[in-house]
Amino acid sequence: MRGQDIPLETIDRMVGMYVDGSSVSEIARQLVLSTGAIRNHLARRGVYEATRDLMSRYPSPRLDEQQIDQAVQGYLGGLTIAEVASRMAVSYGYTRNLLLSRGVSLRRRGRQTDLGGSGAVLGDGSGDGSG
């Protein structure tokens, strides 16, 4: 179904799918329509929320206090920022900012010659000490 002549039943179906929690991308794939057409029809029906669509694509990382402590301990234990971020399933930037907000002194980038043999808290990787 392409073009502007989308049957009302199809529009009703897309509205129902969206209200039930499907993303614009999922609806577009299932109905073989463009995401723009889906957004336009949902907006005309007054149900489209641009922020909801963005949040489904880019969920906000939220770590609880225990996870934050684990991230800090992992970094202090020798993991790189990238390794901590990967293990916590958050971005590098979020992890770096989190460490800085907790007063952690970040190591220089590049290979470190000695980590003192301390084990990392977040897993079995000892890291290369870069961060």
Helices and strands as residue ranges (DSSP letters): H 8-19, H 24-31, H 35-44, H 50-57, H 65-76, H 81-88, H 92-101
